[in-house]
Amino acid sequence: MSTPAESDDRTDDGASELPTVYDLAPEHTTEAVEAGERYHATVNGVVEYGVFVDIADDISGLVHESNLDSEYAVGDDLIVRLDEIRPNGDLGFDEATIDDYETVAVEYEPDITAADDLEATIGESVTLDGEIVGIEQTGGPTVFALRDASGVVDCAAFEAAGVRAYPDIEVGDLVRIEGAPERREGAIQVEVDGLARLDDAVELRERLDSALDERAAARDVTPLIEWDALEKLWNDLEGVATRLRRAVLENRPIRIRHHADGDGMCASIPVQLALSRFIEDVHGDASAPRHLVKRSPSKAPFYEMEDVARDLNFALGDRDRHGQRLPLVAMLDNGSTEEDVPAYEALAQYDIPIVAVDHHHPDPDAVEGLLDEHVNPYLRGEDYGVTTGMLCVEVARMIHPEITDELRHVPAVAGLTDRSEADAMADYLALAEEEGYDESDLQATGDALDYAAHWLRYSSGDALMTDVLGVDAADEERHRDLVDHLSERADRDTDRQLDAAMPHVETESLDNGAQLNRLDVERYARRFTYPAPGKTTGAIHDRKVAETDSPVITVGYGPDFAVLRSDGVRLDIPQMVEELEEEVTGGGVSGGGHLVVGSIKFVKGMREEVLDALEAKMGDAEIDEELGSASVAGFED
């Protein structure tokens, strides 16, 4: 047998060429070798009949004594030629004695497995490249969340119980992980054998960023109905959907904050449901949504400091205990006004991104610099007739289009609960009719949502609320029975409240011709029951509006608050609050609202002065028959 040194290494044109000796990276397997090629080798064992050599960590073979030109000890280096690959996989080498050669380093480029292909590789060795988007230290292993172009997968590395594995790895690092996928509690988890940072992986970063942009983009859906208002807002809605999908792909938790009324529920429940489905797709784990998306109702129609303090406390705790990133906050059916600014500024201290979808009259100059995305019909020449529930159903469909069939009736529920007078209501009602809901069914659903939200208080009531709204595979018969039960209780409790309160309503005429109705809801309405003061005031107002053709203002007040409703009078409540704050010295006036609905707070001892000043301003307000308190729920004490 001729040795490599004896062969004639020449190019096709006859020019001499140095023989090549390959230096394999340690990670290579036998798939990288070829019979007849030369390799750098190291002796790993000496036996009577030859020496065993390694040409990579997992590629070994025998150089038989008949093919050795020298004697070797363990650890010695030599050059070998691969003579044969036997049927059983064993390798046979010859020693290659050559003095002049060219070494070619062969870098290891493993086959990279995508996160969404791991199901087919359970128990096998795989390699994944991606970005670390979460690190959680458990009482056992360290769990690294790895994002590649196809999804996110948990990778568990064990150093010792409760001891941080790979402490130099941080969120945002690009890494290569080797390990074996296993199924743990219904989800795939990679058991890590090795993890290394990829410091100069420019191509990988570009590939991940490109995949993130492509996958985060809002899905292409057709609006449920043809409506100019939706067309005007469509790009804005796509921006919100894209931002929410990106948060999921970045493994960032999402905190949904919404107004605790019917429209707020119709807005937030579909978005939460769509995000949960998308999170399951991305993570392949049915439990992941519990950790990554949370919905919380807000009693006030703006983001109170009490709410943001809670949210920050939970977010910081989750970051410290579970390694979660700080969340994205999604404000739905609130979040557009100056009253939100202090809470937003608190979030800004931690660089927490915020998106808002709202239909209440906005203060864009106050909030725009604090919001990453802001959708509001007023910003596009529309008004509150475009309810947040109508808009967020479309956002939910852009996040996860497969949810569409479950949501066709929801925009009509949102419109009825917020008393939308938009022309599009006829189309939404027709759409719901196709799903088996007539107008009375939809109204009852809205009343049931509002009633359940009252008793849930600060709890989201996820399972109950999806049953009430009739989504997320809710049992149809139970959904209908539950709506009937809760809406009947809401009607009964409202009638009881009004039976007690109406005899105590004081009515008078203002200088501008409007009828003013006043009630001390603290003294003449049942407390701590349904409906609360704000809704009680609204119900009284509705009855008074039905009894007269005149413009109507209704004020429900307590020791330190007043709730206002108006039909046919342009109150401009934010402006009135600002003026009262300056004019009533020591009144401690604060609050806000819109042109026809709002609430005011003040110090208890200055109630009469504040209410008298407020009444004077209402008497000077402009009569405008086009204005009605169509969206009145939620301004509660």
C-alpha positions as CSV (number, residue, x, y, z in Angstrom):
1,M,0.0,0.0,0.0
2,S,1.4,3.4,-0.9
3,T,1.6,6.1,1.6
4,P,0.4,9.7,1.1
5,A,4.0,10.8,0.9
6,E,4.6,8.5,-2.0
7,S,1.6,9.8,-4.1
8,D,2.1,12.3,-6.8
9,D,0.1,15.4,-5.7
10,R,-0.1,17.6,-8.8
11,T,-2.7,19.9,-10.3
12,D,-4.3,19.3,-13.7
13,D,-1.7,21.5,-15.4
14,G,1.2,19.6,-13.9
15,A,2.1,22.1,-11.2
16,S,3.2,20.6,-7.9
17,E,0.8,21.0,-5.0
18,L,1.4,20.3,-1.2
19,P,-0.6,17.5,0.2
20,T,-3.5,18.5,2.5
21,V,-3.8,17.5,6.1
22,Y,-7.2,18.2,7.7
23,D,-7.4,19.4,11.3
24,L,-10.9,18.6,12.5
25,A,-12.7,20.7,15.1
26,P,-13.3,18.6,18.3
27,E,-17.1,18.6,17.7
28,H,-17.0,16.7,14.4
29,T,-18.5,13.3,13.9
30,T,-17.7,10.5,11.4
31,E,-20.0,12.2,8.9
32,A,-17.1,14.7,8.3
33,V,-14.4,12.1,7.2
34,E,-13.7,10.5,3.9
35,A,-11.5,7.5,3.1
36,G,-8.2,8.5,1.5
37,E,-7.9,11.8,3.2
38,R,-5.2,12.7,5.8
39,Y,-5.9,14.0,9.3
40,H,-4.0,15.3,12.3
41,A,-4.4,12.8,15.1
42,T,-3.5,12.2,18.7
43,V,-2.7,8.8,20.3
44,N,-5.2,7.8,22.9
45,G,-4.1,4.3,23.6
46,V,-1.3,1.8,22.8
47,V,-1.9,-1.9,22.3
48,E,0.2,-4.8,21.1
49,Y,-1.3,-4.6,17.6
50,G,-1.1,-0.9,17.1
51,V,-2.3,2.5,18.4
52,F,-5.7,4.0,18.8
53,V,-5.9,7.6,17.7
54,D,-8.4,10.5,17.9
55,I,-8.9,12.9,15.0
56,A,-11.8,14.6,16.9
57,D,-13.5,14.1,20.3
58,D,-15.9,11.5,18.9
59,I,-13.8,10.1,15.9
60,S,-11.4,7.4,16.8
61,G,-9.8,4.4,15.1
62,L,-6.9,2.0,15.0
63,V,-3.6,2.4,13.2
64,H,-2.5,-1.3,12.9
65,E,1.2,-2.0,13.7
66,S,1.8,-3.0,10.1
67,N,0.9,0.5,9.1
68,L,3.1,2.3,11.7
69,D,6.5,3.7,10.8
70,S,7.4,4.8,14.4
71,E,6.7,4.0,18.0
72,Y,4.2,6.3,19.8
73,A,3.0,6.9,23.4
74,V,-0.4,8.2,24.6
75,G,-0.6,11.9,23.8
76,D,1.7,11.9,20.9
77,D,0.7,13.6,17.7
78,L,0.9,12.2,14.2
79,I,-0.6,12.4,10.8
80,V,-2.8,9.6,9.6
81,R,-4.6,8.6,6.4
82,L,-8.1,7.1,6.6
83,D,-7.8,3.8,4.9
84,E,-11.3,2.4,5.4
85,I,-14.7,2.8,7.1
86,R,-15.8,-0.7,8.0
87,P,-19.4,-1.8,7.8
88,N,-19.7,-1.8,11.6
89,G,-18.5,1.9,11.7
90,D,-15.0,1.2,12.9
91,L,-12.2,3.3,11.3
92,G,-8.9,2.0,10.0
93,F,-5.9,4.4,9.6
94,D,-2.5,4.3,8.2
95,E,0.4,6.5,9.4
96,A,1.1,9.2,6.8
97,T,4.8,10.1,7.0
98,I,5.2,13.4,5.1
99,D,7.5,16.3,5.7
100,D,5.9,19.1,3.8
101,Y,2.1,19.6,3.7
102,E,-0.7,22.2,4.1
103,T,-2.9,22.0,7.1
104,V,-6.6,23.0,6.6
105,A,-8.6,23.6,9.7
106,V,-12.1,22.3,9.4
107,E,-14.5,24.3,11.5
108,Y,-17.5,22.5,13.0
109,E,-20.8,23.6,11.5
110,P,-23.4,21.4,13.1
111,D,-26.9,20.8,11.7
112,I,-29.0,23.3,13.5
113,T,-32.4,22.2,14.6
114,A,-35.3,24.7,14.7
115,A,-37.3,25.1,17.8
116,D,-40.5,24.1,16.1
117,D,-38.9,20.9,14.8
118,L,-38.0,19.5,18.2
119,E,-41.1,17.3,18.4
120,A,-39.5,14.9,15.9
121,T,-36.1,14.8,17.8
122,I,-37.3,13.8,21.3
123,G,-34.4,12.0,23.0
124,E,-31.9,12.7,20.3
125,S,-28.9,15.1,20.4
126,V,-29.6,18.4,18.8
127,T,-28.0,21.8,18.4
128,L,-29.9,25.1,18.5
129,D,-28.7,28.6,17.8
130,G,-30.6,31.6,19.1
131,E,-31.0,34.4,21.5
132,I,-31.5,34.0,25.3
133,V,-34.8,35.9,26.0
134,G,-35.3,34.7,29.6
135,I,-33.4,33.1,32.5
136,E,-35.2,31.5,35.5
137,Q,-33.3,30.0,38.4
138,T,-35.4,27.2,39.9
139,G,-34.8,25.1,43.0
140,G,-33.2,22.7,40.6
141,P,-31.9,23.6,37.1
142,T,-31.4,27.0,35.5
143,V,-34.0,27.4,32.7
144,F,-32.9,29.4,29.7
145,A,-35.6,30.5,27.2
146,L,-34.1,30.4,23.8
147,R,-35.6,32.2,20.8
148,D,-34.7,31.2,17.3
149,A,-36.4,32.1,14.0
150,S,-39.2,29.6,14.6
151,G,-40.2,29.9,18.2
152,V,-39.2,29.9,21.9
153,V,-38.1,26.8,23.8
154,D,-37.0,26.3,27.4
155,C,-33.6,24.8,27.9
156,A,-32.7,23.4,31.4
157,A,-29.1,23.3,32.5
158,F,-28.2,21.7,35.8
159,E,-25.1,22.7,37.8
160,A,-26.4,21.9,41.3
161,A,-29.7,22.3,43.0
162,G,-30.6,26.0,43.0
163,V,-27.2,26.9,41.6
164,R,-27.0,29.2,38.5
165,A,-25.6,27.3,35.6
166,Y,-23.5,29.3,33.0
167,P,-23.5,32.4,35.2
168,D,-21.8,34.4,32.4
169,I,-24.8,34.1,30.1
170,E,-27.3,36.9,30.1
171,V,-30.6,37.8,28.5
172,G,-29.9,39.1,25.0
173,D,-26.8,36.9,24.4
174,L,-26.6,34.9,21.2
175,V,-25.7,31.3,22.1
176,R,-25.4,27.7,20.8
177,I,-27.0,25.0,22.9
178,E,-26.4,21.3,22.6
179,G,-28.7,18.9,24.3
180,A,-31.6,16.5,24.0
181,P,-35.2,17.5,23.8
182,E,-37.5,15.8,26.4
183,R,-41.2,16.2,27.1
184,R,-41.9,17.7,30.5
185,E,-45.4,18.2,31.7
186,G,-46.8,18.3,28.2
187,A,-44.2,20.8,26.9
188,I,-40.8,20.2,25.2
189,Q,-37.7,21.1,27.1
190,V,-34.1,20.7,26.0
191,E,-31.8,19.1,28.6
192,V,-28.6,21.1,28.1
193,D,-25.3,19.3,27.6
194,G,-23.4,22.4,26.5
195,L,-24.0,26.1,26.1
196,A,-21.7,28.7,24.6
197,R,-22.0,32.3,23.8
198,L,-21.6,33.2,20.1
199,D,-19.7,36.5,20.3
200,D,-19.4,37.4,16.6
201,A,-22.6,35.9,15.2
202,V,-23.5,38.8,13.0
203,E,-25.2,36.6,10.4
204,L,-27.3,34.9,13.2
205,R,-28.3,38.2,14.6
206,E,-29.4,39.5,11.2
207,R,-31.3,36.3,10.6
208,L,-33.1,36.4,14.0
209,D,-34.0,40.1,13.6
210,S,-35.3,39.5,10.1
211,A,-37.4,36.5,11.3
212,L,-38.7,38.5,14.3
213,D,-39.8,41.4,12.1
214,E,-41.5,39.0,9.7
215,R,-43.2,36.9,12.3
216,A,-44.2,39.8,14.5
217,A,-46.1,41.6,11.7
218,A,-49.8,41.8,12.2
219,R,-51.6,39.0,10.3
220,D,-53.5,40.1,7.1
221,V,-57.2,39.9,7.9
222,T,-60.3,41.5,6.3
223,P,-62.4,43.7,8.6
224,L,-65.5,42.0,9.9
225,I,-67.6,44.7,8.3
226,E,-67.0,47.4,5.8
227,W,-66.8,50.7,7.7
228,D,-64.9,53.9,6.9
229,A,-64.0,54.4,10.5
230,L,-62.2,51.0,10.6
231,E,-60.4,51.9,7.4
232,K,-59.1,55.1,9.0
233,L,-57.9,53.2,12.1
234,W,-56.6,50.1,10.4
235,N,-52.9,50.9,10.2
236,D,-53.0,52.1,13.8
237,L,-54.6,48.8,14.9
238,E,-52.0,46.8,12.9
239,G,-49.3,48.7,14.8
240,V,-50.7,47.6,18.1
241,A,-51.1,44.0,17.0
242,T,-47.5,43.9,15.7
243,R,-46.2,45.3,19.0
244,L,-48.1,42.7,21.0
245,R,-47.0,39.8,18.7
246,R,-43.4,41.1,19.0
247,A,-43.6,41.1,22.8
248,V,-44.7,37.4,22.7
249,L,-41.8,36.5,20.4
250,E,-39.4,38.4,22.7
251,N,-40.7,36.4,25.7
252,R,-41.8,39.7,27.3
253,P,-44.8,39.4,29.6
254,I,-47.9,41.4,28.7
255,R,-50.1,43.1,31.3
256,I,-53.5,44.1,30.0
257,R,-55.2,46.9,31.9
258,H,-58.8,47.7,30.9
259,H,-61.8,49.6,32.1
260,A,-64.0,47.3,34.2
261,D,-67.2,47.7,32.2
262,G,-68.9,45.9,29.3
263,D,-66.9,47.5,26.5
264,G,-63.7,47.1,28.4
265,M,-64.4,43.4,28.8
266,C,-65.3,43.1,25.1
267,A,-62.0,44.7,24.3
268,S,-59.7,42.9,26.7
269,I,-61.0,39.3,26.7
270,P,-60.5,38.8,22.9
271,V,-57.0,40.3,23.0
272,Q,-56.1,38.1,26.0
273,L,-57.5,35.0,24.3
274,A,-55.6,35.8,21.0
275,L,-52.4,36.4,22.8
276,S,-52.8,33.1,24.7
277,R,-53.2,31.1,21.5
278,F,-50.2,32.8,19.9
279,I,-48.1,32.2,23.0
280,E,-49.0,28.5,22.8
281,D,-48.0,28.4,19.2
282,V,-44.6,30.1,19.9
283,H,-43.7,28.1,23.0
284,G,-45.5,24.8,22.3
285,D,-46.5,24.9,25.9
286,A,-50.2,25.2,27.0
287,S,-49.0,26.6,30.4
288,A,-47.0,29.4,29.0
289,P,-49.9,31.9,28.7
290,R,-50.4,31.8,32.5
291,H,-47.0,33.3,33.0
292,L,-46.8,35.7,30.0
293,V,-50.2,37.4,29.8
294,K,-52.4,38.8,32.6
295,R,-55.5,40.8,32.4
296,S,-56.5,43.3,35.2
297,P,-59.6,45.5,35.4
298,S,-59.4,49.1,36.5
299,K,-62.4,50.6,38.2
300,A,-61.5,54.1,37.2
301,P,-61.6,55.1,33.5
302,F,-57.9,55.9,33.7
303,Y,-54.7,54.3,35.0
304,E,-54.6,55.1,38.7
305,M,-51.4,55.2,40.8
306,E,-52.9,52.4,42.9
307,D,-53.1,50.2,39.8
308,V,-49.6,51.1,38.5
309,A,-48.1,50.5,41.9
310,R,-49.6,47.0,42.0
311,D,-48.4,46.3,38.4
312,L,-44.9,47.5,39.1
313,N,-44.7,45.5,42.3
314,F,-45.7,42.3,40.6
315,A,-43.5,42.9,37.6
316,L,-40.4,43.6,39.6
317,G,-41.1,40.6,41.8
318,D,-41.5,38.3,38.8
319,R,-38.2,39.7,37.3
320,D,-36.3,39.0,40.5
321,R,-37.9,35.6,41.4
322,H,-38.5,34.1,38.0
323,G,-36.1,36.0,35.7
324,Q,-38.9,37.5,33.6
325,R,-38.4,40.6,31.6
326,L,-40.3,43.6,32.6
327,P,-43.7,43.6,30.8
328,L,-45.4,45.5,28.0
329,V,-48.5,47.3,29.4
330,A,-51.6,47.3,27.1
331,M,-54.2,49.9,28.0
332,L,-57.6,49.0,26.6
333,D,-60.8,51.2,26.9
334,N,-58.7,53.7,28.9
335,G,-55.3,55.3,28.8
336,S,-55.8,58.3,26.5
337,T,-56.1,61.2,29.0
338,E,-54.0,63.4,31.2
339,E,-55.1,61.5,34.2
340,D,-53.0,58.6,33.0
341,V,-49.8,60.6,32.8
342,P,-48.6,60.1,36.4
343,A,-48.9,56.3,36.1
344,Y,-47.2,56.3,32.7
345,E,-44.4,58.3,34.1
346,A,-43.9,55.7,36.8
347,L,-43.6,53.0,34.2
348,A,-41.2,55.1,32.2
349,Q,-38.8,54.9,35.2
350,Y,-38.3,51.3,34.2
351,D,-38.5,51.7,30.4
352,I,-41.7,49.7,30.3
353,P,-43.4,50.1,26.9
354,I,-47.1,51.0,26.7
355,V,-49.7,50.7,24.0
356,A,-53.3,52.1,24.3
357,V,-56.5,51.4,22.4
358,D,-59.2,53.7,23.7
359,H,-62.3,55.6,22.5
360,H,-62.7,58.2,25.2
361,H,-61.9,61.8,24.4
362,P,-58.0,61.9,24.4
363,D,-55.4,64.4,25.6
364,P,-52.9,63.6,22.9
365,D,-50.4,66.3,23.9
366,A,-50.2,64.8,27.4
367,V,-49.8,61.1,26.5
368,E,-48.2,60.8,23.1
369,G,-44.6,61.0,24.3
370,L,-45.3,58.2,26.8
371,L,-47.1,55.7,24.4
372,D,-45.4,53.4,21.9
373,E,-48.7,52.9,20.1
374,H,-51.9,54.9,20.5
375,V,-55.2,54.1,18.8
376,N,-58.2,56.4,19.4
377,P,-61.0,57.3,16.9
378,Y,-60.9,61.0,17.9
379,L,-57.3,61.1,16.5
380,R,-58.7,60.0,13.1
381,G,-61.8,62.3,13.0
382,E,-64.2,59.8,14.5
383,D,-65.8,59.7,18.0
384,Y,-66.8,57.4,20.8
385,G,-69.4,55.6,18.7
386,V,-66.4,53.5,17.6
387,T,-66.1,51.5,20.8
388,T,-62.9,50.0,22.0
389,G,-64.4,46.5,21.9
390,M,-65.1,46.9,18.2
391,L,-61.5,47.9,17.6
392,C,-59.9,45.2,19.9
393,V,-61.8,42.4,18.2
394,E,-59.9,43.4,15.0
395,V,-56.6,43.6,17.0
396,A,-57.3,40.1,18.3
397,R,-57.8,38.8,14.8
398,M,-54.6,40.4,13.6
399,I,-52.8,38.6,16.4
400,H,-54.3,35.2,15.8
401,P,-56.7,35.0,12.9
402,E,-58.0,31.6,13.8
403,I,-60.0,33.2,16.6
404,T,-62.3,35.0,14.2
405,D,-65.3,32.6,14.4
406,E,-65.5,32.9,18.2
407,L,-65.7,36.7,18.1
408,R,-68.2,37.7,15.5
409,H,-70.9,38.6,18.0
410,V,-68.6,40.5,20.4
411,P,-68.5,44.0,18.6
412,A,-72.3,44.2,18.8
413,V,-72.1,43.4,22.6
414,A,-69.5,46.2,22.9
415,G,-71.6,48.6,20.9
416,L,-74.8,48.0,22.9
417,T,-73.1,48.2,26.3
418,D,-71.6,51.5,25.4
419,R,-74.7,52.7,23.6
420,S,-73.0,53.3,20.3
421,E,-75.1,55.2,17.8
422,A,-72.7,54.5,15.0
423,D,-74.3,53.6,11.6
424,A,-72.1,50.4,11.7
425,M,-74.2,49.0,14.6
426,A,-76.7,47.7,12.1
427,D,-74.0,45.6,10.4
428,Y,-72.6,44.4,13.7
429,L,-76.1,43.4,14.8
430,A,-76.6,41.5,11.6
431,L,-73.3,39.7,12.0
432,A,-74.3,38.7,15.5
433,E,-77.7,37.5,14.2
434,E,-75.8,35.1,11.9
435,E,-74.2,33.6,15.0
436,G,-77.6,33.1,16.8
437,Y,-77.7,36.3,18.9
438,D,-80.6,38.8,18.6
439,E,-80.4,42.3,20.1
440,S,-81.9,41.2,23.4
441,D,-79.4,38.4,23.8
442,L,-76.5,40.8,23.1
443,Q,-77.8,43.4,25.6
444,A,-78.2,40.7,28.2
445,T,-74.7,39.5,27.6
446,G,-73.4,43.1,28.1
447,D,-75.4,43.4,31.3
448,A,-74.1,40.1,32.6
449,L,-70.5,41.1,31.9
450,D,-71.0,44.3,33.8
451,Y,-72.7,42.6,36.7
452,A,-70.0,39.9,37.0
453,A,-67.3,42.6,36.7
454,H,-68.8,44.5,39.7
455,W,-68.5,41.5,42.0
456,L,-65.1,40.4,40.7
457,R,-63.8,43.8,41.6
458,Y,-60.0,43.7,41.0
459,S,-60.0,40.0,39.8
460,S,-60.0,39.3,36.1
461,G,-62.2,36.2,36.5
462,D,-60.8,34.7,33.3
463,A,-62.8,31.5,33.1
464,L,-66.0,33.0,34.3
465,M,-65.8,36.0,31.9
466,T,-65.1,33.8,28.8
467,D,-68.2,31.8,29.7
468,V,-70.3,34.9,30.0
469,L,-69.0,36.4,26.8
470,G,-69.4,33.1,25.0
471,V,-65.8,32.6,23.7
472,D,-62.9,30.2,24.2
473,A,-65.1,27.1,23.6
474,A,-67.6,28.1,26.2
475,D,-70.4,25.6,26.6
476,E,-73.2,27.1,24.6
477,E,-76.1,26.1,26.9
478,R,-74.2,27.1,30.0
479,H,-73.3,30.4,28.4
480,R,-76.9,31.2,27.6
481,D,-78.1,30.1,31.1
482,L,-75.4,32.1,32.8
483,V,-76.2,35.3,30.9
484,D,-79.9,34.9,31.7
485,H,-79.1,34.5,35.4
486,L,-76.6,37.3,35.7
487,S,-78.5,39.8,33.6
488,E,-81.8,39.2,35.5
489,R,-79.9,39.7,38.7
490,A,-78.5,43.0,37.3
491,D,-81.9,44.2,36.3
492,R,-83.4,43.2,39.7
493,D,-80.7,44.9,41.7
494,T,-80.9,48.1,39.6
495,D,-84.7,48.3,40.0
496,R,-84.3,47.8,43.7
497,Q,-81.7,50.6,43.9
498,L,-83.8,53.0,41.9
499,D,-86.9,52.2,43.9
500,A,-85.0,53.4,46.9
501,A,-83.2,56.3,45.3
502,M,-85.7,58.0,42.9
503,P,-87.9,59.5,45.6
504,H,-84.9,61.4,46.9
505,V,-83.8,62.9,43.6
506,E,-83.9,66.7,43.7
507,T,-84.8,68.3,40.3
508,E,-84.5,72.0,39.3
509,S,-84.1,74.1,36.2
510,L,-80.8,75.7,35.3
511,D,-80.4,79.2,33.7
512,N,-79.6,77.6,30.4
513,G,-82.9,75.6,30.4
514,A,-81.4,72.3,31.3
515,Q,-82.9,70.1,33.9
516,L,-80.6,69.3,36.8
517,N,-81.1,66.2,38.9
518,R,-79.2,65.7,42.1
519,L,-79.0,62.8,44.5
520,D,-76.9,62.2,47.6
521,V,-76.0,58.6,46.7
522,E,-74.2,58.1,50.0
523,R,-77.4,58.7,51.9
524,Y,-80.1,57.6,49.6
525,A,-78.7,54.6,47.7
526,R,-77.6,51.2,49.0
527,R,-73.9,51.0,49.4
528,F,-71.5,48.1,48.7
529,T,-73.9,46.5,46.3
530,Y,-74.8,46.6,42.6
531,P,-75.1,49.1,41.0
532,A,-72.3,51.2,42.5
533,P,-72.7,55.0,42.7
534,G,-71.6,55.8,39.2
535,K,-73.9,53.3,37.6
536,T,-76.7,54.2,39.9
537,T,-76.3,57.8,38.8
538,G,-76.4,56.7,35.2
539,A,-79.5,54.6,35.7
540,I,-81.3,57.6,37.3
541,H,-80.1,59.8,34.5
542,D,-81.5,57.4,31.9
543,R,-84.9,57.5,33.5
544,K,-84.9,61.3,33.7
545,V,-83.9,61.5,30.0
546,A,-86.8,59.2,29.1
547,E,-89.2,61.4,31.0
548,T,-88.4,64.8,29.3
549,D,-87.5,66.4,26.0
550,S,-85.3,68.9,27.7
551,P,-81.5,68.7,28.1
552,V,-80.7,66.8,31.3
553,I,-77.8,66.8,33.7
554,T,-77.6,64.3,36.6
555,V,-75.2,64.5,39.5
556,G,-74.8,61.7,42.0
557,Y,-72.6,62.9,44.9
558,G,-71.2,61.6,48.2
559,P,-69.1,63.1,51.0
560,D,-66.1,63.7,48.7
561,F,-67.1,62.9,45.1
562,A,-69.6,63.7,42.4
563,V,-70.5,61.7,39.3
564,L,-71.8,63.7,36.3
565,R,-74.0,62.7,33.4
566,S,-75.3,64.9,30.7
567,D,-77.5,64.7,27.6
568,G,-77.8,67.8,25.4
569,V,-75.4,69.9,27.4
570,R,-71.7,70.6,26.6
571,L,-70.2,70.3,30.0
572,D,-66.5,69.9,29.1
573,I,-65.8,68.3,32.4
574,P,-62.0,68.4,32.2
575,Q,-62.1,72.2,31.8
576,M,-64.6,72.5,34.6
577,V,-62.3,70.5,36.9
578,E,-59.4,72.7,36.0
579,E,-61.4,75.9,36.8
580,L,-62.8,74.5,40.1
581,E,-59.4,73.6,41.2
582,E,-58.3,77.3,40.9
583,E,-61.6,78.9,42.0
584,V,-62.5,76.9,45.1
585,T,-59.6,77.5,47.5
586,G,-58.9,74.5,49.7
587,G,-61.3,72.4,47.8
588,G,-58.8,69.8,46.7
589,V,-60.6,69.4,43.4
590,S,-59.4,66.7,41.0
591,G,-61.0,64.4,38.5
592,G,-61.9,64.4,34.8
593,G,-63.9,62.9,32.1
594,H,-65.3,64.1,28.8
595,L,-67.9,66.4,27.3
596,V,-70.9,64.6,28.8
597,V,-69.6,62.2,31.5
598,G,-67.1,62.4,34.3
599,S,-66.3,62.4,38.0
600,I,-64.9,64.9,40.4
601,K,-63.3,64.4,43.8
602,F,-62.8,67.0,46.5
603,V,-62.2,67.3,50.3
604,K,-65.1,66.4,52.4
605,G,-65.4,69.7,54.2
606,M,-65.7,71.7,51.0
607,R,-68.5,69.7,49.4
608,E,-71.1,72.4,49.4
609,E,-68.8,75.0,48.0
610,V,-67.6,72.7,45.2
611,L,-71.1,71.5,44.3
612,D,-72.5,75.1,44.3
613,A,-69.6,76.3,42.0
614,L,-70.2,73.2,39.8
615,E,-73.9,74.0,39.5
616,A,-73.2,77.5,38.4
617,K,-70.9,76.3,35.7
618,M,-73.5,73.8,34.5
619,G,-76.0,76.6,34.3
620,D,-73.7,78.5,32.0
621,A,-72.9,75.5,29.8
622,E,-73.8,75.5,26.1
623,I,-76.9,73.5,25.0
624,D,-76.0,71.0,22.3
625,E,-78.7,68.6,21.4
626,E,-76.2,66.4,19.5
627,L,-74.4,65.5,22.7
628,G,-75.6,62.5,24.7
629,S,-74.0,60.4,27.4
630,A,-73.7,57.4,25.2
631,S,-70.7,56.0,27.1
632,V,-71.5,56.3,30.7
633,A,-70.4,53.2,32.6
634,G,-67.6,53.1,35.0
635,F,-67.3,56.5,36.6
636,E,-67.7,55.1,40.1
637,D,-66.7,56.1,43.5
